[in-house]
Amino acid sequence: MATTRTANPAAMIGLNKPANGQLRGQTKPGAQQLGLHSTVQQLSAPQERTSIPQSSGSIRFGDDWKKLLELPPKDNRMKTSDVTSTKGNEFEDYCLKRELLMGIFEMGWEKPSPIQEESIPIALSGRDILARAKNGTGKSGAYLIPLLERIDLKKDHIQAIVMVPTRELALQMSQISIQLGKHLGGVKIMATTGGTNLRDDILRLDEMVHVVVATPGRILDLIKKGVAKVDQTQMMVMDEADKLLSQDFVALIEDIISFLPKNRQILLYSATFPITVQKFMSKHLQKPYEINLMEELTLKGITQYYAYVTERQKVHCLNTLFARLQINQSIIFCNSTQRVELLAKKITQLGYSCFYIHAKMMQEYRNRVFHDFRNGLCRNLVCTDLFTRGIDIQAVNVVINFDFPKNAETYLHRIGRSGRFGHLGLAINLITSEDRYNLKTIEDQLITDIKPIPSSIDKSLYVAEFHSVDPDEDGDEGGAKNKDLGAA
């Protein structure tokens, strides 16, 4: 299906085929519609760049290799102390391969974040890790950088597995891995998930593969078929480890580990660690290095509000938010797949472009929606909790809980889709009388403050151009401002 950009008002596409997740309404003028594509393109630059890979042979001794890099536009948005409170290390301090450093810098990653500073040197040493850090603070780089550094291109077998709970996250992680390793001269990275052609994966694994990014069910199927040989795999990463060790996946994970060699390295990363993680750690990890950067649970850059409404008032309230807020991109959460589709249709009828995504859609449609929303072809995405895990879309500055979640863990992961990597964002919760107890419980458990929504919301709380940092500003002064903002 051809996809038209939001900038061009279009007739409703997809209403006759609602399963594809792409509903579009007449584009409304006003603040909400201004600057979407320029914002998304700038923020997505590291993922979208298609620079020609330079082989290491093109760099001669004595050349300044940094001058040969194709860097994305510098991100001058102010960052909170979630990512700026570092020890001052540089990526070059970790003695990484030059080709890997080239990939890191071309991603737009200038300096390690706190979780990367803590994790990278330990992971490089081969030690097991149990790491807890907030959503959107750089956990992906914390494990992908040492993983790629330790790949031996001369060995023709699977050397590392990255386990993730959702298909969209597997796609995202494989793309980031390919970008980071594009100068390494032949590292082969493969994504494999349910909902795709098993035969294609079998044919792919018949060739050289160094890194597999996978959902548990599919990789276990390939292992049991003898297609994915993991008896020499030296590293397994579990991203969103709390979800992977929930009842949905833990039996599969245990089964996968039984096929790995005894001297493998296991890295666990998550924002929340329930008791199930402790049981797994004591059984499978060997003297793990524990990292906990969660003195507080919610991101400092996210301002949280609630609006007290009846069920019948929710759509009207959402329409008012669309009209008054300056949204780059928004993610809107519902508690069921049926409500996702109904709300997406309502938003389209109101005249706003809208995609939707949930687990019951065909995988090809899920991939298309995820790809197009990430590339800025639509402003609003309605979804279930499928989209709470690890999905990183830098242009999202507003998250709306159309249906309030039942527990604090889900709430934390939902609002973490905004305010990525220390930037500012907004979380707005539509609360009915039935949600009042949950609201208070979540506030208490997360030790956070969810305030009544004011009649006017200060744009400096969530709009990038209202909190940009002058690139020519003195570094120390800029750093002080960042620190103050994080402490606020």
Helices and strands as residue ranges (DSSP letters): G 18-20, E 22-23, G 31-33, H 36-43, H 45-48, G 56-58, G 65-68, H 81-84, G 91-94, H 98-106, H 114-124, E 129-132, H 139-149, E 160-163, H 167-180, E 189-192, H 198-205, E 211-214, H 216-224, E 235-239, H 241-244, H 250-258, E 265-270, H 275-284, E 289-292, E 302-308, G 311-313, H 314-324, E 329-333, H 337-349, E 354-357, H 363-374, E 380-383, G 385-388, E 396-401, H 408-415, G 420-422, E 425-431, G 433-435, H 436-446, E 451-452, G 459-461, G 464-466, H 475-487
